[in-house]
Structure formats: C-alpha cells, structure tokens
Amino acid sequence: MKVLAGGGALIATSKLPLLAEDKPEVFPERGGYERLALCYSTVEIGLEKPFSVLHISDTHLTAAYPGENEKKQTLNKRRTQTFGGRQEEALRDSLAWAKQHVDYVLHTGDLIDWQSEANFDLVRKYFGEGMTGSLGNHEFTSDMWLSEPKEEQTEKYKDYSREKLQSVYPFDISLNSQVVNGVNFVTLDDVYGYVTKQQVKRFREEVKKGMPIVLCMHVPFYTDNIWRAAHRFWNEKGPLSSGVLPKVTGDFKRQLEDPVTSEFMEYLKKEPLLKCILAGHEHISVEDRFSPTCREYVTGSNFLFHGREVIFI
Ligand SMILES: [Fe+2]
C-alpha cells in the first residue's frame, strides 16, 4: 500500500485504520465486504506502474449531536429515514474493502447530507489527514429546506461556510491536484454545475505539468447520454418511449448556458491529456464517452453500498 505525503485528493489505503463490521445486521453471513455493490472500469494510459482506486460518492451522513439545535435534530430524524440509516456502515465497509484491495480511495462529494458538528467529526474520523476528493452540493447545505437563503446555488451562498469546510476537509476544496504514479488527479468544486474563471485558470496550470489527468468532481459534466440516464432515473415514469434528448434543465442547462463552464467543457473535449472523469451526484452508475481520449464514469450512491474500482494501466 502506498503512502502519500500530506493532504491530497486521494486517500492512501495504508492510512485507513478501519475494519468492516464483524457481524452486520444486514447479510450477516456474507461478511462486510460482500455487502458492497461494485462496478469496474479500466483506464488505459500506458503506465509504468499500474494502480487502482476505489471511487465512492454520495454517502449522505446524517449525524447530529444531542446538543445541536432543533433544526439539526429534525434533519437527523427525517434524513436518516431517507437514506436508510446504514450510511456509516456502508462507508466503513467501503474503506475496509479498499484497504485490502486497492491503492487509494477517492470520494466525490455529498459525504455529509448537511452541516453539523457530528457530521464534520465523522469526516475527520474517517478521512483524517490523508483524505482528498471533492465536495458535493450537500456539503454546502446548512439546514436544507428548514432555511432557504436567496443566494442558494451561487458562490455567495458558498461563502457562508467555505472557510469552515476548508478547515474540516484536508484538501483544497476549490481545486486540488495530487499526482499518483505519474497521473495527475485534479479534483474540483462544481457542486452547482458550473466552474469559475479562477478554477479554469488553475486547471490550465495543471495541464502545463504535461501529465495524464483524471478529473474528479461531484456533478458530472453532462453528455447527452448521461443526461438521458439521469433524467430517466429521477424524472420519467414508464418504459422508454422516445430516443429524443429529454428537456435540458438544472445543472446541465447551467453548464450549457454559463459561458465560463461551457467554454471549459468544450476545451476539455479537445484536451488530449484528459484521460478520465469521475463524478457522482446522480445516485446511479452510468458512463459515456466524453472526448476521444476520455470516458466519464458516474458512480452510484455509497449510502446504498455502491462503489467503483477504477483500474489504471
Ligand atoms: Fe449531490
């Protein structure tokens, strides 16, 4: 198992101290590892030293201490029901499996469902100093529907908790680079679909390093097929009736309409160093070709014990 110095986007599995549940309540005879629903993808780069990564996303931890305010208690009750109450077990199983099977772990956001001291402590506990990945839209959520600031889904809204999140998550939450065996893992915050000019500038600096790049973030950079799949899962009822692209809304619409983001995505499609995109947010596993050199993999939700081993060769 490889050890990385300092913070970064990936967790070196050698740093993970965790064990799976001995006798979990669910599937007790199968053992913790066999409760995972993993899919596999291979990224062919031509590496001297192949390695693999467990990609997980969307754990949606819902913890609150008894002393935290009433809104946190309400969210704890309601959202634990929503996500099944086994999120921490799922995370523990994933990390324990990773320790025995892969070199690094990457988490692409919505590790917590909303902000609480208990959730922040879980982030610290499970990822410690070696962690990296990206934030999700839920990391920036204070009290969900219980408080609705007008600036939601803007940089201004993020400003309310940016500093706090940066102190809890041990990687640069805006954009982070970590080189693993000659591959540059660049993680970034695109939690409302868009990226900023500053992030684009920093990404272009990373390209100058001349290494193959794996781009990791919460919200996918939508292709038509990823959009269609996500739309079918979340919004459509009944069997498929048409091959026409469903109406583009939300994050995909923002990506097409925001000039900085759409220009960045067009540029990425022509960047030969970009080898792979890893994202989450949609709670389904779906993949598509993003560019001639890059496939995009969206990984299903970790609260349902999903993950993806990505093999880099
Ligand atoms: Fe999300």
Residues whose N, C-alpha, C, O or C-beta is under 5 A from the ligand:
A	BS01	LIG	D110 G136 N137 H281
